[in-house]
Amino acid sequence: MRKFEEKTIQSEKIFDGKIISLKVDDVLLPNGATSKREIINHPGAVAIIAITENNKILLVEQYRKALERSIIEIPAGKIEKDEEPIVTARRELEEETGYTTDSLHYLQSFATSPGFADEIIHVYVARHLIKMKTPVQLDEDEFVELMEVSLDEAEKMVNDQQIFDAKTVFAVLWMKINCASE
């Protein structure tokens, strides 16, 4: 048994959608009591820290309905069924930015909202970007605006809450630690 493990007694699927599913689990707590847990299942995602030759980061602005506002983010997207994360990373980089690369390296993975969701996001760093002659089409329900910003500009966007999501704040911090002197 893992420390503080909650054993599932019963699980009921409430919703099964295109991107997520929701279940309610009855669990046995470490102290013997029971409780309910509402859990979102998500197939996982990737995010790409795309760095240009002049050490700028590629960002996209898009409207996020859950927040009812536009935010500025690093390119990212959902992993499709049976797709390897690096394949998703290359696809999303090409779709959202119009760039490709032969230098796509895994950085790390982390849980996005472990209190209620099992989504894991895999972060990649892309360098030596190549502008595609024929850009890949965005998904039909996706509208983004590409921007290229310096680290200082990205930090200001974090402070101004234009950059408002964890993966992009992580990317800016990673760049500050790893690319500030380049």
C-alpha positions as CSV (number, residue, x, y, z in Angstrom):
1,M,0.0,0.0,0.0
2,R,1.2,3.5,-0.9
3,K,1.3,6.2,1.8
4,F,-2.2,7.7,2.1
5,E,-3.6,5.5,-0.7
6,E,-7.3,5.7,-1.3
7,K,-8.8,2.4,-2.4
8,T,-11.6,2.5,-4.9
9,I,-14.7,0.8,-3.7
10,Q,-16.9,1.7,-6.6
11,S,-16.6,3.8,-9.8
12,E,-19.4,5.3,-11.9
13,K,-18.8,7.0,-15.2
14,I,-20.9,10.1,-15.4
15,F,-19.8,11.6,-18.8
16,D,-17.8,10.4,-21.8
17,G,-16.9,13.2,-24.2
18,K,-14.7,13.9,-27.1
19,I,-11.7,15.1,-24.9
20,I,-12.5,14.1,-21.3
21,S,-14.6,11.7,-19.3
22,L,-15.8,12.2,-15.8
23,K,-16.3,9.5,-13.1
24,V,-17.3,9.5,-9.5
25,D,-15.4,7.1,-7.3
26,D,-16.3,6.0,-3.8
27,V,-13.0,5.5,-1.9
28,L,-11.9,4.0,1.3
29,L,-9.6,6.5,3.1
30,P,-6.5,5.6,5.1
31,N,-8.4,6.1,8.4
32,G,-11.2,3.7,7.4
33,A,-13.8,6.3,6.5
34,T,-15.2,6.6,3.0
35,S,-15.5,9.6,0.6
36,K,-16.3,10.5,-3.0
37,R,-13.9,11.7,-5.6
38,E,-14.9,13.3,-8.9
39,I,-12.2,12.5,-11.4
40,I,-11.6,13.8,-15.0
41,N,-9.8,11.3,-17.3
42,H,-7.8,13.0,-20.0
43,P,-5.6,11.3,-22.6
44,G,-2.7,13.6,-21.9
45,A,-1.1,16.5,-23.8
46,V,2.1,17.9,-25.0
47,A,3.6,21.4,-24.9
48,I,6.4,22.8,-26.9
49,I,9.0,25.5,-25.9
50,A,9.9,26.6,-29.4
51,I,13.0,28.8,-29.4
52,T,14.1,30.8,-32.4
53,E,17.7,31.3,-33.6
54,N,17.6,34.8,-31.9
55,N,16.6,33.2,-28.6
56,K,12.9,34.2,-28.7
57,I,10.0,32.0,-27.8
58,L,7.1,31.2,-30.1
59,L,3.7,31.8,-28.4
60,V,0.1,31.6,-29.6
61,E,-2.8,33.7,-28.4
62,Q,-6.1,31.9,-28.4
63,Y,-9.5,32.2,-26.7
64,R,-10.1,29.7,-23.8
65,K,-13.8,29.3,-23.2
66,A,-13.3,27.7,-19.8
67,L,-11.6,31.0,-18.7
68,E,-13.9,33.2,-20.9
69,R,-10.8,35.1,-22.2
70,S,-7.9,35.0,-24.6
71,I,-4.5,34.0,-23.2
72,I,-1.0,33.6,-24.6
73,E,0.5,30.1,-24.4
74,I,3.2,28.0,-25.8
75,P,2.0,25.7,-28.6
76,A,0.3,22.6,-27.1
77,G,-2.3,20.0,-27.8
78,K,-4.0,16.7,-26.9
79,I,-2.4,13.4,-27.6
80,E,-4.5,11.3,-30.0
81,K,-5.3,7.7,-29.3
82,D,-2.2,5.4,-29.7
83,E,-0.1,8.4,-30.6
84,E,3.4,8.9,-29.1
85,P,3.9,12.3,-27.4
86,I,6.8,13.3,-29.6
87,V,4.6,12.8,-32.7
88,T,1.9,15.0,-31.1
89,A,4.6,17.6,-30.3
90,R,5.8,17.8,-33.9
91,R,2.2,17.9,-35.2
92,E,1.2,20.7,-32.8
93,L,4.3,22.7,-33.5
94,E,3.6,22.5,-37.2
95,E,-0.1,23.2,-36.9
96,E,0.0,26.1,-34.4
97,T,3.2,27.9,-35.6
98,G,3.9,26.9,-39.2
99,Y,7.4,25.8,-38.2
100,T,9.0,22.3,-38.0
101,T,12.3,21.1,-36.6
102,D,14.7,18.3,-36.5
103,S,15.7,19.3,-33.0
104,L,12.8,18.3,-30.8
105,H,13.9,17.1,-27.3
106,Y,11.8,15.8,-24.4
107,L,12.2,18.0,-21.3
108,Q,9.8,16.6,-18.6
109,S,6.2,15.7,-17.8
110,F,4.0,16.9,-15.0
111,A,0.4,16.7,-13.8
112,T,-1.7,19.7,-14.7
113,S,-4.5,19.5,-12.0
114,P,-3.9,16.4,-9.8
115,G,-6.7,17.3,-7.4
116,F,-9.3,16.2,-9.9
117,A,-7.7,15.2,-13.2
118,D,-5.3,12.6,-14.4
119,E,-3.9,14.7,-17.3
120,I,-0.2,14.6,-17.8
121,I,1.5,17.1,-20.0
122,H,4.8,16.2,-21.7
123,V,7.0,19.2,-22.4
124,Y,9.4,19.4,-25.4
125,V,12.0,21.9,-26.4
126,A,12.2,22.7,-30.1
127,R,15.3,24.5,-31.6
128,H,16.6,25.1,-35.1
129,L,13.1,26.0,-36.3
130,I,12.4,25.7,-40.0
131,K,9.5,27.8,-41.6
132,M,7.3,25.4,-43.5
133,K,6.6,26.3,-47.2
134,T,3.1,24.9,-46.8
135,P,1.8,25.3,-43.3
136,V,-0.3,22.5,-41.8
137,Q,-4.0,23.5,-41.3
138,L,-5.2,24.2,-37.8
139,D,-8.1,22.1,-36.4
140,E,-11.4,23.4,-37.7
141,D,-12.4,24.8,-34.3
142,E,-9.0,26.3,-33.5
143,F,-8.1,30.0,-34.0
144,V,-4.6,31.2,-33.0
145,E,-2.4,34.1,-33.5
146,L,1.4,33.4,-33.6
147,M,3.8,35.7,-31.9
148,E,7.6,35.7,-31.3
149,V,8.7,37.4,-28.0
150,S,11.8,37.9,-26.0
151,L,12.3,36.4,-22.6
152,D,11.8,39.9,-21.1
153,E,8.5,40.4,-23.0
154,A,7.3,36.9,-21.9
155,E,8.1,37.7,-18.2
156,K,6.1,41.0,-18.5
157,M,3.2,38.9,-20.0
158,V,3.3,36.7,-17.0
159,N,3.3,39.7,-14.6
160,D,0.4,41.2,-16.6
161,Q,-1.5,37.8,-16.6
162,Q,-1.6,37.7,-20.4
163,I,0.3,34.4,-19.8
164,F,-2.0,32.7,-17.3
165,D,-1.5,29.0,-17.6
166,A,0.9,26.7,-15.8
167,K,2.7,25.2,-18.8
168,T,3.5,28.5,-20.2
169,V,4.7,30.0,-16.9
170,F,6.8,26.9,-16.6
171,A,8.3,27.5,-20.1
172,V,9.1,31.1,-19.2
173,L,10.8,30.1,-16.0
174,W,12.7,27.3,-17.8
175,M,13.9,29.8,-20.4
176,K,15.0,32.3,-17.7
177,I,17.1,29.6,-16.0
178,N,18.4,27.9,-19.2
179,C,18.5,30.6,-21.9
180,A,19.0,34.0,-20.2
181,S,22.7,34.2,-20.9
182,E,22.5,33.0,-24.5
